[in-house]
Amino acid sequence: MTDQSHLQPNLFDSPNPKAPGPPSANIPLAHAIRPKTLDQFVGQEHLLAEGQPLRRAIEQDQIPSAIFWGPPGCGKTSLAHIIANRAQSPFQFLNAGTTGVPELRKLLAVAENLVDRQGLSTILFLDEIHRFNKAQQDFLLSSVEGGILILIGATTENPSFEINAALLSRLQVYTFQPLSDQHIDLLIQRALTAPDNGLGRYQVDLTDDGLEALIHWSAGDIRQALNALQLAVQTIAAESHPTQLDAQRIQEVVQKRILAHDKSGDSHYNLISALIKSLRASDPDAALYWLARLLESGEEARFIARRMVILASEDIGMADPQALLIADAAARAVEYVGLPEAELNLAHAAVYLACSPKSNAAYQGLLTAKKDVREKPVFPVPLHLRNAPTSLMKDQGYGQDYRYDHDFEDGIAGQSHLPEELKERRYYHPTQRGYEQQVQAYLSRVAGKRNTDETND
């Protein structure tokens, strides 16, 4: 490794993070066993296998400005440390959650001086870049474009939504995947056997079911797995005889898995999308699973209920008019019952909506009608449909020839109510599913009466 200490400016009067030293009980295990080289890095083979473009760029010290996008605990920051150890350029670590424009100004002043004096761009690793607002992101734009900074932003959120378009267009997006069970297994074994910076000195025997519990609990996040492992090992380290670390011990330590979830990020939208599509597909089992995922992740119950109310009209509609009432009742129950009891009401509604016949005929009819309103002339309301509260309006023909439906057989006057130019237009086409079969039969009688009446006219 090339010595670059003379190129590392002390930008904030604090040392630049490097590979961790000897561990202590207070150092997180995930940090203590952080990989130092690409060969030690586990996972993200689609980016870092031999011959892959990102690996070649790192090896050739030609890393571009980029976004590392992926879930927590998949290796984004670890890869940044490897780049810092290999790069000839000065490297600075910042977290967007604790950094403001004054700190950025200070960094850029040093970076500009390095470009002028040594021709070196500064590599800035900006963790949680999605926490920067538009003005802060814009502040970086000219420095990235001018080569003063090589920006590597790490985020768990979709860059398409969280990064300004102008800045994003100058960044290469690398998508990181959750670590597989095999990756988690390998890293846990490495942590248990590493004598210097891992848990090797404890000589703890992790059983097969203990390993399985850790892998299951981590859900692809190695940081969660290692934190739980470290805590479990430390809790048994004081015992007189080394003991096995089994699934029961792991469960005692972790108590309850905290599911990764951001109420305004990708997880939020992906989970609610899975629920809605399961309801639409009449799959109550999948609907209950995704509902449970949302609830266990701490999603707001009101949000779930609102989406169910929308689905009741958008995807069920007149195929089962009761669906809207059930969804609305669940939404009201959320308000005056509250969680956790209201989970039962949401489950009740989810199963009902999933098992209801489906029709989007009302929704499609509205879309077609709105299209006509936007694209066709603004037709006047036919005179016979206009209200006539004054004698002047009656004299002008308002309400003239209107037929009161209740005065006719079956309560059907058979009169047309669309503008003359649209009288043949049909927006609502009921299906043969559920209650809409009855609706279709009734509308056929109405249409027959209307056609007979128009023929007589």
C-alpha positions as CSV (number, residue, x, y, z in Angstrom):
1,M,0.0,0.0,0.0
2,T,1.3,3.4,-0.9
3,D,2.0,5.8,1.9
4,Q,-0.3,8.8,1.4
5,S,0.0,10.4,4.8
6,H,1.6,13.5,3.2
7,L,-1.5,13.9,1.0
8,Q,-4.1,13.6,3.7
9,P,-5.0,17.1,4.8
10,N,-6.4,17.4,8.3
11,L,-9.5,19.1,7.1
12,F,-11.5,19.2,10.3
13,D,-8.7,18.9,12.9
14,S,-9.6,15.2,13.3
15,P,-7.8,12.1,12.0
16,N,-8.9,10.6,8.7
17,P,-10.7,7.2,9.5
18,K,-8.5,4.3,8.6
19,A,-8.4,0.6,9.4
20,P,-9.4,-0.1,13.0
21,G,-6.7,-0.8,15.6
22,P,-6.8,-3.4,18.4
23,P,-10.4,-4.0,19.5
24,S,-12.0,-3.3,22.8
25,A,-15.3,-4.3,24.2
26,N,-16.7,-0.9,23.2
27,I,-15.7,-1.1,19.6
28,P,-18.6,-2.5,17.4
29,L,-17.6,-5.8,15.9
30,A,-18.7,-4.7,12.5
31,H,-16.1,-1.9,12.6
32,A,-13.4,-4.1,14.2
33,I,-13.4,-6.7,11.4
34,R,-14.0,-4.3,8.6
35,P,-12.1,-5.6,5.4
36,K,-8.9,-3.9,4.5
37,T,-8.6,-5.1,0.9
38,L,-10.9,-6.0,-2.0
39,D,-10.0,-9.6,-1.6
40,Q,-11.3,-9.6,2.0
41,F,-14.6,-7.9,0.9
42,V,-17.6,-10.2,1.0
43,G,-20.6,-9.7,-1.2
44,Q,-21.5,-7.4,-4.2
45,E,-19.9,-9.8,-6.6
46,H,-21.8,-8.1,-9.5
47,L,-19.7,-5.0,-8.7
48,L,-16.4,-6.3,-7.3
49,A,-15.7,-9.6,-8.9
50,E,-12.5,-9.8,-11.0
51,G,-12.9,-7.8,-14.1
52,Q,-16.0,-5.9,-13.0
53,P,-15.8,-2.1,-13.9
54,L,-16.0,-0.8,-10.3
55,R,-13.3,-3.2,-9.2
56,R,-11.0,-2.1,-12.1
57,A,-11.7,1.5,-11.3
58,I,-10.7,1.0,-7.7
59,E,-7.6,-1.0,-8.6
60,Q,-6.5,1.6,-11.1
61,D,-7.3,4.5,-8.7
62,Q,-9.7,5.9,-11.2
63,I,-12.9,5.9,-9.1
64,P,-15.6,8.1,-10.6
65,S,-18.0,10.3,-8.7
66,A,-20.7,7.8,-7.7
67,I,-23.6,6.8,-5.5
68,F,-23.5,3.7,-3.5
69,W,-27.2,2.7,-3.2
70,G,-28.2,-0.2,-1.1
71,P,-29.8,-1.4,2.2
72,P,-28.1,-1.0,5.6
73,G,-25.2,-3.4,6.4
74,C,-24.4,-4.4,2.9
75,G,-20.8,-3.0,2.7
76,K,-21.1,0.6,1.3
77,T,-19.0,2.2,4.0
78,S,-16.6,-0.8,4.2
79,L,-15.9,-0.4,0.5
80,A,-15.3,3.3,1.0
81,H,-12.6,2.5,3.6
82,I,-10.9,0.2,1.1
83,I,-10.9,3.0,-1.5
84,A,-9.5,5.4,1.1
85,N,-6.6,2.9,1.8
86,R,-5.8,2.5,-1.9
87,A,-6.3,6.0,-3.3
88,Q,-3.5,8.3,-3.9
89,S,-5.9,11.3,-3.6
90,P,-6.8,12.7,-0.2
91,F,-9.9,11.2,1.2
92,Q,-12.4,12.7,3.5
93,F,-15.4,11.0,5.4
94,L,-18.5,13.0,6.3
95,N,-22.0,12.2,7.3
96,A,-24.7,14.3,5.7
97,G,-26.8,14.1,8.9
98,T,-24.2,16.1,10.9
99,T,-22.7,18.3,8.2
100,G,-23.8,21.7,7.1
101,V,-22.7,24.3,4.5
102,P,-20.0,25.9,6.8
103,E,-18.2,22.5,7.0
104,L,-18.6,22.1,3.2
105,R,-17.1,25.5,2.6
106,K,-14.1,24.6,4.7
107,L,-13.6,21.3,2.9
108,L,-13.9,22.9,-0.5
109,A,-11.4,25.6,0.3
110,V,-8.8,22.9,1.2
111,A,-9.8,20.9,-1.8
112,E,-9.4,23.8,-4.2
113,N,-6.0,24.5,-2.8
114,L,-4.9,20.9,-3.4
115,V,-6.1,21.0,-7.0
116,D,-4.2,24.3,-7.6
117,R,-1.0,23.2,-5.9
118,Q,-0.8,19.5,-6.5
119,G,-3.4,18.8,-9.2
120,L,-5.1,16.3,-6.8
121,S,-8.9,16.0,-6.5
122,T,-10.2,15.2,-3.0
123,I,-12.4,12.1,-2.7
124,L,-15.4,12.9,-0.4
125,F,-17.3,10.0,1.0
126,L,-20.7,11.5,2.1
127,D,-22.7,9.0,4.1
128,E,-26.5,9.3,4.1
129,I,-26.3,11.8,1.2
130,H,-30.1,11.7,1.0
131,R,-30.2,13.8,4.2
132,F,-28.7,16.8,2.3
133,N,-31.4,19.2,1.1
134,K,-31.5,20.6,-2.4
135,A,-29.4,23.7,-1.5
136,Q,-26.7,21.5,0.1
137,Q,-26.6,19.2,-2.9
138,D,-26.5,22.1,-5.3
139,F,-23.5,23.5,-3.3
140,L,-21.5,20.4,-4.3
141,L,-22.5,20.5,-7.9
142,S,-19.8,22.8,-9.3
143,S,-17.0,21.2,-7.4
144,V,-18.0,17.8,-8.7
145,E,-18.3,19.1,-12.2
146,G,-15.0,20.9,-12.0
147,G,-13.1,17.9,-10.7
148,I,-12.3,19.5,-7.3
149,L,-14.2,16.7,-5.6
150,I,-14.7,13.1,-6.5
151,L,-18.0,12.6,-4.6
152,I,-19.0,9.1,-3.3
153,G,-22.5,9.3,-1.8
154,A,-23.9,6.4,0.2
155,T,-27.6,6.1,0.6
156,T,-30.3,3.6,1.5
157,E,-32.9,5.6,-0.4
158,N,-33.7,5.6,-4.1
159,P,-31.4,8.2,-5.7
160,S,-34.0,9.0,-8.3
161,F,-36.1,10.6,-5.6
162,E,-33.6,11.8,-3.1
163,I,-30.7,13.3,-5.3
164,N,-31.2,16.4,-7.4
165,A,-31.3,15.6,-11.1
166,A,-28.4,17.9,-12.0
167,L,-26.1,16.2,-9.4
168,L,-27.4,12.7,-10.1
169,S,-26.6,13.1,-13.8
170,R,-22.9,13.6,-12.9
171,L,-22.8,10.5,-10.7
172,Q,-22.5,6.8,-11.5
173,V,-25.0,4.8,-9.5
174,Y,-23.8,1.5,-8.1
175,T,-26.6,-0.6,-6.7
176,F,-25.7,-2.8,-3.7
177,Q,-27.7,-5.9,-2.8
178,P,-28.5,-7.3,0.6
179,L,-26.0,-9.9,1.7
180,S,-27.0,-13.5,1.1
181,D,-27.2,-16.1,3.9
182,Q,-23.9,-17.5,2.6
183,H,-22.3,-14.1,2.9
184,I,-23.6,-13.6,6.5
185,D,-22.4,-17.1,7.4
186,L,-18.9,-16.4,6.1
187,L,-18.6,-13.1,7.9
188,I,-19.9,-14.6,11.2
189,Q,-17.3,-17.4,11.0
190,R,-14.6,-14.8,10.3
191,A,-15.6,-12.8,13.3
192,L,-15.6,-15.8,15.6
193,T,-12.2,-17.0,14.5
194,A,-10.3,-13.7,14.1
195,P,-7.9,-13.7,17.0
196,D,-6.7,-10.1,16.8
197,N,-9.8,-8.0,15.9
198,G,-12.6,-10.5,16.2
199,L,-14.0,-12.8,18.9
200,G,-11.5,-15.6,18.6
201,R,-10.1,-15.0,22.0
202,Y,-13.4,-15.9,23.6
203,Q,-13.5,-19.4,22.0
204,V,-17.3,-19.5,21.9
205,D,-19.0,-22.5,20.2
206,L,-21.8,-21.1,17.9
207,T,-24.2,-24.0,17.3
208,D,-25.9,-24.6,14.0
209,D,-29.3,-23.4,15.2
210,G,-27.6,-20.3,16.7
211,L,-26.0,-19.5,13.4
212,E,-29.3,-20.0,11.7
213,A,-31.0,-17.7,14.2
214,L,-28.4,-15.0,13.5
215,I,-28.7,-15.3,9.8
216,H,-32.5,-15.2,10.0
217,W,-32.5,-12.2,12.3
218,S,-30.1,-10.1,10.3
219,A,-32.2,-10.1,7.1
220,G,-29.2,-9.4,4.9
221,D,-27.7,-6.7,7.3
222,I,-24.3,-7.9,8.5
223,R,-24.1,-5.1,11.0
224,Q,-27.2,-6.4,12.8
225,A,-25.8,-9.9,12.8
226,L,-22.4,-8.9,14.2
227,N,-23.9,-6.5,16.8
228,A,-26.1,-9.3,18.1
229,L,-23.2,-11.8,18.0
230,Q,-20.9,-9.5,19.9
231,L,-23.5,-8.8,22.6
232,A,-24.3,-12.5,22.9
233,V,-20.7,-13.4,23.3
234,Q,-20.0,-10.7,25.8
235,T,-23.0,-11.9,27.9
236,I,-21.5,-15.4,28.3
237,A,-17.8,-14.4,28.5
238,A,-17.9,-14.0,32.3
239,E,-19.2,-17.6,32.8
240,S,-16.7,-20.0,34.4
241,H,-16.8,-22.4,31.5
242,P,-17.1,-21.4,27.9
243,T,-20.5,-22.3,26.7
244,Q,-22.3,-22.9,23.5
245,L,-24.1,-20.0,21.9
246,D,-27.4,-21.5,20.6
247,A,-30.6,-20.1,19.2
248,Q,-32.1,-19.6,22.6
249,R,-29.2,-17.5,23.8
250,I,-29.4,-15.4,20.6
251,Q,-33.1,-14.9,21.1
252,E,-32.5,-13.7,24.7
253,V,-30.1,-11.1,23.4
254,V,-31.9,-9.7,20.4
255,Q,-35.4,-10.0,22.0
256,K,-37.2,-8.8,18.9
257,R,-36.0,-8.2,15.4
258,I,-36.2,-4.6,14.3
259,L,-37.2,-4.6,10.7
260,A,-35.5,-2.1,8.5
261,H,-38.1,0.4,7.4
262,D,-38.2,4.1,6.4
263,K,-41.7,5.6,6.4
264,S,-40.8,7.9,3.6
265,G,-38.4,5.7,1.6
266,D,-38.3,2.7,-0.6
267,S,-39.3,0.2,2.1
268,H,-42.4,2.2,2.8
269,Y,-43.5,2.2,-0.9
270,N,-42.4,-1.3,-1.7
271,L,-44.3,-2.9,1.2
272,I,-47.5,-0.9,0.7
273,S,-47.3,-1.8,-3.0
274,A,-47.0,-5.5,-2.2
275,L,-50.0,-5.2,0.1
276,I,-52.2,-3.4,-2.5
277,K,-51.2,-5.8,-5.3
278,S,-52.0,-8.8,-3.1
279,L,-55.4,-7.4,-2.3
280,R,-56.1,-6.7,-6.0
281,A,-55.0,-10.2,-6.9
282,S,-57.5,-11.7,-4.4
283,D,-54.7,-13.3,-2.4
284,P,-55.6,-13.0,1.3
285,D,-52.6,-15.0,2.5
286,A,-50.1,-12.6,0.8
287,A,-52.2,-9.6,2.0
288,L,-52.0,-10.7,5.6
289,Y,-48.2,-11.3,5.3
290,W,-47.5,-7.9,3.8
291,L,-49.9,-6.3,6.3
292,A,-47.9,-8.0,9.1
293,R,-44.7,-6.7,7.7
294,L,-46.0,-3.2,7.6
295,L,-47.3,-3.4,11.1
296,E,-44.2,-5.0,12.6
297,S,-42.0,-2.4,10.8
298,G,-43.9,0.4,12.6
299,E,-45.8,1.7,9.6
300,E,-48.5,4.2,10.5
301,A,-51.9,2.4,10.7
302,R,-53.7,5.4,9.2
303,F,-51.6,5.2,6.1
304,I,-52.4,1.5,5.6
305,A,-56.1,2.2,6.2
306,R,-56.2,5.1,3.8
307,R,-54.7,2.9,1.0
308,M,-57.4,0.2,1.7
309,V,-60.1,2.8,1.4
310,I,-58.7,3.9,-2.0
311,L,-58.4,0.3,-3.2
312,A,-62.1,-0.5,-2.2
313,S,-63.2,2.0,-4.9
314,E,-60.4,1.7,-7.4
315,D,-60.2,-2.1,-7.7
316,I,-63.5,-3.4,-6.3
317,G,-66.0,-0.7,-6.9
318,M,-69.5,-1.8,-7.8
319,A,-68.5,-5.4,-7.9
320,D,-69.0,-5.3,-4.1
321,P,-70.3,-1.9,-2.8
322,Q,-69.9,-3.2,0.8
323,A,-66.1,-3.1,0.3
324,L,-65.9,0.6,0.7
325,L,-68.0,0.5,3.9
326,I,-65.7,-2.2,5.4
327,A,-62.5,-0.3,4.5
328,D,-64.0,2.9,5.9
329,A,-65.0,1.1,9.1
330,A,-61.5,-0.2,9.5
331,A,-60.1,3.3,9.0
332,R,-62.5,4.7,11.6
333,A,-61.6,1.9,14.0
334,V,-57.9,2.8,13.7
335,E,-58.9,6.3,14.9
336,Y,-60.9,5.4,18.0
337,V,-59.5,2.0,18.9
338,G,-55.8,2.5,18.0
339,L,-53.0,0.0,17.9
340,P,-52.4,-2.7,18.7
341,E,-56.1,-3.7,18.8
342,A,-56.8,-2.0,15.5
343,E,-54.5,-4.5,13.9
344,L,-57.5,-6.9,14.0
345,N,-59.7,-4.4,12.2
346,L,-57.1,-3.9,9.5
347,A,-56.7,-7.7,9.1
348,H,-60.5,-8.1,8.9
349,A,-60.7,-5.5,6.2
350,A,-57.7,-6.9,4.3
351,V,-59.2,-10.4,4.1
352,Y,-62.6,-8.9,3.1
353,L,-61.1,-6.8,0.3
354,A,-58.9,-9.7,-0.9
355,C,-61.9,-12.0,-1.1
356,S,-64.2,-9.5,-2.8
357,P,-64.9,-9.7,-6.6
358,K,-62.9,-7.1,-8.4
359,S,-63.9,-4.4,-10.9
360,N,-62.2,-1.1,-11.9
361,A,-65.1,-0.2,-14.2
362,A,-66.1,2.9,-12.1
363,Y,-62.5,4.0,-12.0
364,Q,-61.9,3.5,-15.7
365,G,-65.2,5.4,-16.4
366,L,-64.0,8.3,-14.4
367,L,-60.7,8.4,-16.3
368,T,-62.5,8.4,-19.6
369,A,-64.9,11.1,-18.5
370,K,-62.1,13.3,-17.3
371,K,-60.3,12.8,-20.6
372,D,-63.4,14.0,-22.5
373,V,-63.7,17.0,-20.1
374,R,-60.0,18.0,-20.9
375,E,-60.0,17.3,-24.6
376,K,-63.6,18.2,-25.8
377,P,-65.4,21.5,-25.9
378,V,-67.1,22.6,-22.7
379,F,-70.6,21.7,-23.6
380,P,-73.5,23.6,-21.8
381,V,-75.7,21.8,-19.4
382,P,-78.9,20.8,-21.3
383,L,-81.8,23.1,-20.4
384,H,-84.0,20.3,-19.0
385,L,-81.3,19.6,-16.4
386,R,-80.9,23.1,-15.2
387,N,-82.5,24.3,-12.0
388,A,-85.1,27.0,-12.3
389,P,-85.7,28.7,-9.0
390,T,-86.9,32.0,-10.6
391,S,-89.6,32.9,-13.1
392,L,-87.0,34.5,-15.4
393,M,-85.0,31.2,-15.5
394,K,-88.2,29.3,-16.3
395,D,-89.0,31.7,-19.1
396,Q,-85.5,31.0,-20.5
397,G,-86.3,27.3,-20.7
398,Y,-84.5,26.2,-17.5
399,G,-86.0,22.8,-16.4
400,Q,-88.3,22.6,-19.4
401,D,-89.3,19.1,-20.5
402,Y,-87.6,17.5,-17.5
403,R,-89.2,14.2,-16.6
404,Y,-89.4,13.3,-13.0
405,D,-88.3,9.6,-12.9
406,H,-90.6,8.7,-10.0
407,D,-93.7,9.6,-12.1
408,F,-92.8,6.7,-14.5
409,E,-93.1,3.0,-14.3
410,D,-90.2,1.3,-12.5
411,G,-88.9,4.8,-11.7
412,I,-87.3,5.1,-15.1
413,A,-88.2,8.1,-17.3
414,G,-85.8,7.1,-20.0
415,Q,-84.5,10.6,-20.6
416,S,-80.9,11.4,-21.7
417,H,-78.8,13.5,-19.4
418,L,-75.6,14.0,-21.3
419,P,-75.0,17.0,-23.6
420,E,-76.5,16.3,-27.0
421,E,-73.0,16.0,-28.5
422,L,-72.2,13.2,-26.1
423,K,-75.5,11.4,-25.8
424,E,-74.1,8.2,-27.3
425,R,-71.0,8.2,-25.0
426,R,-70.7,5.5,-22.4
427,Y,-68.2,5.8,-19.6
428,Y,-69.3,3.0,-17.2
429,H,-69.1,-0.5,-18.5
430,P,-70.0,-2.9,-15.6
431,T,-68.4,-6.3,-15.6
432,Q,-70.1,-9.6,-14.9
433,R,-68.4,-10.0,-11.6
434,G,-70.2,-9.8,-8.2
435,Y,-72.9,-7.2,-7.7
436,E,-72.1,-5.6,-11.1
437,Q,-74.1,-8.4,-12.8
438,Q,-77.2,-6.9,-11.2
439,V,-76.1,-3.4,-12.1
440,Q,-75.6,-4.5,-15.7
441,A,-79.1,-6.0,-15.8
442,Y,-80.7,-2.8,-14.4
443,L,-78.8,-0.5,-16.8
444,S,-79.9,-2.6,-19.7
445,R,-83.5,-2.0,-18.6
446,V,-82.8,1.7,-18.4
447,A,-81.2,1.8,-21.8
448,G,-84.1,-0.1,-23.3
449,K,-86.6,2.4,-21.8
450,R,-84.4,5.3,-23.1
451,N,-84.2,3.8,-26.6
452,T,-88.0,3.2,-26.7
453,D,-88.6,6.8,-25.6
454,E,-86.3,8.3,-28.2
455,T,-87.9,6.2,-30.9
456,N,-91.4,7.5,-29.9
457,D,-90.0,11.0,-30.0
